[in-house]
Amino acid sequence: GKKMGKTEKGAVWLDPAKTSPYDFFQYWRNIDDADVIRVMKMLTFMTLDEIAEYETLEGAGLNRAKERLAYEITAMVHGKEEA
């Protein structure tokens, strides 16, 4: 089916036929800096201690947190091979 609303292009689907695992990973990899830790807490099975290691990162260091977030969510949805 089609997404209802103004933009179908901005939709992220769990179905790999609609959003490839690569695009799915990139969506989470490019999440806004301010949302990374909050999303880690809500959508991953990472421990709070693991997440705390990323909370103080800034700038280029924050990219490590984004990559971990993208990996964790993509692995959960599409499997570790695709992540």
C-alpha positions in Angstrom: 0.0 0.0 0.0 0.9 3.6 -0.2 1.6 5.9 2.7 -1.2 8.4 3.3 0.0 11.9 3.6 2.0 14.4 1.7 5.2 12.6 1.1 5.6 8.9 0.4 9.3 9.5 -0.2 10.0 10.3 3.4 8.4 7.1 4.7 10.5 4.4 6.3 9.1 0.9 5.9 10.0 -2.3 7.8 9.4 -4.2 4.5 12.7 -4.5 2.6 10.8 -4.4 -0.7 9.7 -0.8 0.2 12.8 0.5 2.1 16.0 -1.4 1.4 18.1 -2.5 4.5 20.8 0.0 3.3 18.3 2.9 3.2 16.8 1.8 6.5 20.3 1.9 8.1 21.0 5.3 6.5 17.7 6.7 7.9 18.8 5.9 11.4 22.4 6.9 10.7 21.3 10.3 9.7 18.9 11.0 12.6 19.1 14.4 14.3 21.9 14.6 16.9 19.5 15.7 19.6 17.4 12.5 19.1 20.2 9.8 19.2 20.2 9.0 22.9 16.5 9.2 23.3 15.9 6.8 20.4 18.6 4.4 21.7 16.7 4.2 25.0 13.3 3.6 23.2 14.1 1.4 20.3 17.1 -0.8 21.2 17.9 -3.4 23.7 21.1 -1.7 24.7 21.7 -1.4 28.5 21.5 2.0 30.1 25.2 1.6 30.9 26.0 1.1 27.2 23.9 4.1 26.2 25.5 6.2 28.9 28.9 5.7 27.2 27.5 7.6 24.2 25.8 10.4 26.1 28.8 12.7 26.5 29.9 12.4 22.9 29.8 15.5 20.7 30.7 16.4 17.1 32.5 13.7 15.2 32.3 11.4 18.2 28.6 11.5 18.0 28.8 9.7 14.7 29.9 6.5 16.6 26.6 6.7 18.5 24.6 7.2 15.3 26.3 4.2 13.7 25.6 2.0 16.7 22.0 3.1 16.7 21.6 2.4 13.0 23.3 -1.0 13.5 21.1 -2.0 16.4 17.8 -1.1 14.8 18.7 -2.5 11.4 19.9 -5.8 12.9 16.7 -6.1 14.9 14.5 -5.5 11.8 16.5 -7.0 9.0 19.1 -9.3 10.7 22.8 -8.8 11.6 23.9 -9.8 8.0 22.0 -6.8 6.6 23.1 -4.4 9.3 
